[in-house]
Amino acid sequence: MIIIIGSQATHAWYDEIKYYNCNQSTFSTKTGQFTQVVCKNSQRLGFGFAIGNGGRSVFIVAQYAPPGNVQDAFRSNIFPLNC
């Protein structure tokens, strides 16, 4: 049986910081989960999960509202970071 907790998923998403260019602060598909985790505009958060592949796979999703790491709102919603 697979056991996973929300903090493990959040840490995995945050680990995308290694791909984030702190000097440019621009959107990238490699850092989409990371930038949403650190987005200052999000006020509500929902998680969901599903177990598949005969119990060998776990899929975790998060929905942020309002989303803030979208292209038109990115710079105003992602805090400057010291990486």
C-alpha positions in Angstrom: 0.0 0.0 0.0 1.2 3.5 -0.8 1.1 6.1 1.9 1.7 9.7 1.0 0.9 12.9 2.9 0.2 16.4 1.6 3.5 17.7 2.9 5.4 15.2 0.6 3.6 16.5 -2.4 4.2 20.1 -1.4 7.9 19.5 -0.9 8.1 17.8 -4.3 6.5 20.8 -5.9 8.7 23.3 -3.9 11.8 21.4 -5.1 11.2 22.8 -8.5 13.0 25.9 -7.1 16.2 24.3 -8.5 14.9 25.2 -12.0 13.7 28.7 -11.1 15.6 31.7 -12.4 15.5 34.1 -9.5 17.1 36.9 -11.6 14.3 36.9 -14.1 11.1 35.9 -12.2 9.3 34.7 -15.3 6.9 31.8 -15.9 8.3 28.4 -16.9 6.6 25.1 -17.3 9.4 23.5 -15.3 8.5 25.6 -12.3 4.7 25.9 -12.5 4.0 23.9 -9.3 6.8 25.8 -7.3 5.6 29.2 -8.3 2.0 28.4 -7.4 3.1 27.2 -4.0 4.8 30.5 -3.3 2.1 32.7 -4.9 1.0 35.5 -2.6 -2.4 35.9 -4.3 -3.9 32.5 -3.5 -6.5 32.5 -0.8 -8.1 29.1 -1.1 -6.6 25.7 -1.7 -8.1 22.3 -2.4 -6.3 19.0 -2.7 -7.5 15.7 -4.3 -5.9 12.4 -4.9 -6.5 9.2 -6.8 -4.9 5.8 -6.5 -4.4 3.8 -9.7 -2.4 1.1 -11.4 -3.6 -1.5 -8.9 -2.5 0.6 -6.0 1.0 1.3 -7.3 0.4 4.9 -8.4 -0.8 7.9 -6.5 -1.9 11.1 -8.3 -2.1 14.3 -6.3 -3.6 17.5 -7.5 -4.0 21.0 -6.0 -6.3 23.8 -7.0 -5.4 27.3 -6.0 -7.9 30.2 -6.1 -7.3 32.6 -7.4 -4.4 31.2 -9.4 -1.5 33.6 -9.5 1.3 32.1 -11.6 -0.5 32.7 -14.8 1.4 34.7 -17.5 -0.5 38.0 -17.2 -0.4 38.1 -13.3 2.9 36.3 -12.7 5.1 39.3 -11.8 2.6 40.8 -9.4 1.9 37.5 -7.5 5.2 35.8 -7.1 7.4 37.3 -4.3 10.9 38.2 -5.2 13.1 35.3 -4.0 16.6 35.0 -2.8 17.7 31.7 -4.3 
